[in-house]
Amino acid sequence: MLSVAKVQRRNAWRYYVRGVAYGDGRRPAGRALKDAQEVAGLPPGRWRGRGLAGLGLAEGAEVSERQLELLFGQGRHPDADRIEKRLLDDGVGPAAARRATVLGQPVEEIEARKQTPLLALDFTFRPQASLTVLLALGDAHTRRVIERAHERAVATVLRWLEDEVAETRWASGRGRAKTPALVVAAFRHFDNRDGFPLLHEHCLVLNRVQRWNADGEPVWGALETTRLYKHVVAAGTLYTLTMTTEVCEELGLATVPREVTPGLRPVMEIAGVDAELIDWSSTRRQRIEDVLEGLTYSYVQEHGRLPGEKARHGLGWQAAQDTRPEKKTPRPLEQLLARWRASAVLAFGKRMVDGLVHRCRAVGAVIRARVDPVVDTALAAVDVAAVVFTIRRNFARRHVLAEARRHLLETLRGQEFPRGLDDDIADRALADHSRQTTVPQPDRRAPAADQIFYTADFTEPDRWWIAGTGGTSPRESSRYERARIASLAVRNAIRAARTPPAGQANDRRNDPASAPTHAVDHPGRDTALTPAQRADAIYAHQQAAMPDVHLEGRTTDPATWLRTPESLARLAAITREADARRRAIKDGQDPAADPGHPVDRHRQEHEQQHRQPGQGLQP
């Protein structure tokens, strides 16, 4: 998962030097950053990104306090003191010497126009809660694997941003160019403000990048930060997919869906990590949920409707800020590990804590044996396009790419996949199931790839209501639940088209014309199957029906008809019939007189099932 914050004020570097660079704690006044980090046993920050070469910095070098002040506080070269002194010794004036160390437009000029300069973006990466629990309570080998996977996943996302997303702009946005080189200061933390486990990494992306002008000279300019914001979700899914896959492959683990909020997308957690351990590590979740409930109520009172996806994100951020505790005293990782283990053993017992990794591997072996590492790109493209269309209506490639990465994580359950498969699925979803809605205007600049929007022609299921459990009120089906129904309908149609009639399978086995038009990415396996066999095998794989013991943690009760696609389809059909009857009554046509009407037929069947022996129909 990935979150982004702005670094805008000129003294914002003080917050990162005094807090973020010091393990999210409060550094003692008057103590140098490096000395404070050594006393507290904290790892120093590290430089990352291809743009370091333009500043004379090396990948992986330590981040010093003075460098943070110059770059993120003043927008100047990290070695500005030495450069300015050399120029002064050569007879250059103080103003000219200082201007020579500024990267791009000076901060003072931006503030003189009554504007707030954006100095950097804080990209914060963190894995799922189950991976953090394994790092906190697992053995040394497990901890090393998770840390290494986290580091590689962050590097993968930064490279993807440099190669595919990052741009620089000048002349008020009239000039734009790709910039495959970012300057990043990374700070890794292992706990939250309550002192409980929370692996995360702050990556300060400098809002200055280097390009070459028409004369071939290097110049510094600002990032096109809007593009970075637009691709945050796609970057976050890439981080989660990359890290989870590497950990599962290295340790022999697998993932299972955990439904956090009924009706919303489940979180893919490591199978075998108990829900109690996840709740133990998530100390702030209950406080945030309590505050979020009040904020949601106020939102409904003001707007007269439930908050949408964007509004829910904003309310969640506000709830997190309102419940944010004060900074704590940082501690070395060794002390944190001992404290976490003692807390978990006291709460759950030594046997449960010691057997955590073994249980995860045992459950992972069962799931990996059931789910083959095969992805049908045709069915995947249908699923991705249907989900994105139902949720967003109009979408860009970045939305499809993010959903393709979620699809791979949900389908493969943590197993490896061919490199670039997420891009292939996204391209196929756009080519086969989407149509472009952005129309280029004459005499105007052609839109960039991320500015082109698409839509699709899937049939969206009607809305339905789901019974509440545990005293909760009924709720309306979410867009995500309706998206799964839309995807299921189209995938079933494709599956039916692939399956030959009975008795023709053997005759068509060697017929080249009957070969499926889709590609199956299945390394190391012979795919010489009939279309019917291949469709059945892949469909069964994509459903990935795990035993209930591997789906523990879901909050949806089976009585709400959310377990199977068949039940969801039946519920949607009943809802459509009820809506049709309501419209007929409103138009003055009472369908009750027709005993064959679908709604009356369902009611009569229900009464027949619940009638007691010897008892007639009740009035």
Secondary structure, DSSP 8 states (H G I E B T S, - for coil): -EEEEEE-STTHHHHHHHTGGGTTB---TT--HHHHHHHHT----EEESGGGGGGT--TT-B--HHHHIIIIIH-B-TTHHHHHHHHHHTT--HHHHHHTTB-SS-HHHHHHTT-----EEEEEE---HHHHHHHHHS-HHHHHHHHHHHHHHHHHHHHHIIIII-EEEETTTTEEEE-----EEEEEEEE-TTSSEEEEEEEEEES-EEEE-TTS-EEEEEE-HHHHHHTHHHHHHHHHHHHHHHHHHHHT--EEEE-SSTTS--EEEETT--HHHHHHH-TTHHHHHHHHHHHHHHHHHHHSS---HHHHHHHHHHHHHHT----B----HHHHHHHHHHHHHHHH-HHHHHTHHHHHHHHHHHHHHHS-S-EEHHHHHHHHHHHHHHHHSSB-HHHHHHHHHHHHHHHHTT----TTHHHHHHHHHHHHH-EE-----TTS----GGG--EE---------EE---TT---EE--HHHHHHHHHHHHHHHHHHHHS--TT-TTTTTT-GGGS-SS-EE-TTS-----HHHHHHHHHHHHH----GGGGTT----GGGS-S-HHHHHHHHHHHHHHHHHHHHHHTT--GGG-TT-HHHHHHHHHHHHH--TT-----
